[in-house]
Amino acid sequence: MDAKTETTGQPDIAGFAAAFLQQETGAAAVEVLGCKRLGGGAIQENLLIDVAIRGGDWDGQHELVLRTDSPSGLAVSLGRAEEFAVLKVAFAAGVTVPEPLWLYRDSGAPGGLGKDFYLMRKAEGSAAARPLVRGELSAEARDALLAELGAELARLHAVRPPVAGLDFLPLPDGAPALSRVKEYRRRIDAIGRPQPTLEWALRWLELNAPARTEVTLTHGDFRTGNYMVADGRLSAVLDWEFAGWSDPLEDIGWLCARCWRFGAWEHEVGGIGGTAALARGYAAVAGQPFDLELLPYWKVMGTMRWAVIALMQAERHLSGEQPSLELALTGRMLPEIELDLIQEIQTIEEERARHA
């Protein structure tokens, strides 16, 4: 058994990627020195491939990451070709992402891999969330990291439609907040079982939706666990399969939602720290801070999104579409998420009453 079979369980993908690289780079030969599956990536599969390229502009040894579909992908996520296009736009906008290099499109013809993939440079660091939020970062280091995160979001949110190559991303129908409410209501209704807490929270989101129609490119899953940190500094923003056009505050609300603090409940922004440093970093690039008054609303929206995801994942298991302990356990989280929704909305209403 060769090394790539032992480490990936897919004996063909590394060899296929080598042949693809040889064609794309014009190399005389490409040798795979190592291939292993990277951790994380519940929706997509990421393989670290160490290659030696002989000849051509890429002559030398390189560590590349191959990203392709995993069996547990979500229909609502982008395909790999679409994600590659978004990654190229983000890279050109100065966002700290692994450089996207080559895209393979599977035609369905015999001899193909059977699915799309793309290759990007390897980024250094770790995306492990719990060690980061519970680690030994000083208060100053935490603030510096939060400022970097704010700056990254501001660079991304400077990208506004239309953008060449991103015509596959649909624009919201009216206010982005109401567009999200419609989407989540449709997904809950499709389950076919009453969800009174979620339906109540959706109605609150509908009645309290901000009227603003500002639309920018958004990451869609910008949270602790989806960015890499090396020596306390941001080294890469990962996992762009949920990117789209939306209100920029949707990204910030998702980052600040309680579900992504990994037990560090006192640190509002991704379990790292408070919003002041995040807003400072954002303003340094955007020229103005994001609207802190609207942030509580978008935190509720983020919690609602997580609830809908948990519901959909559980349904995939319960329906028999994809029996999976991981999907079943995600569904078991729904009562806790519903409690978060109730408490977040209650906090907003109590604050309003105090200022009435």
ABEGO torsion letter per residue (X at the ends): XBAAAAAAGBAAAAAAAAAAAAAAAGBABBBBABBBBBBEGAABBBBBBBBBBBEEAABEBBBBBBBBBBAABBAABBBAAAAAAAAAAAAAAGBBBBBBABBBBBAGBBGBAGBBBBBBBBBBEBABAAAAAABABBAAAAAAAAAAAAAAAAAAAABBOBBBGAAABBBBBEBAAAAAAAAAAAAAAAAGBBBAAAAAAAAAAAAABBABABBBBBAGABBBGABBBBGGBBABBBGAAABBBBBAAAAAAAAABAAAAGGBAABABGGABBAAAAAAAAAAAAGBBBBAAAAAAAAAAAAAAAAAAAAAAAAAAAAGABBBAAAAAAAAAAAAAAAAAAAAAAAAAAAAAAAX
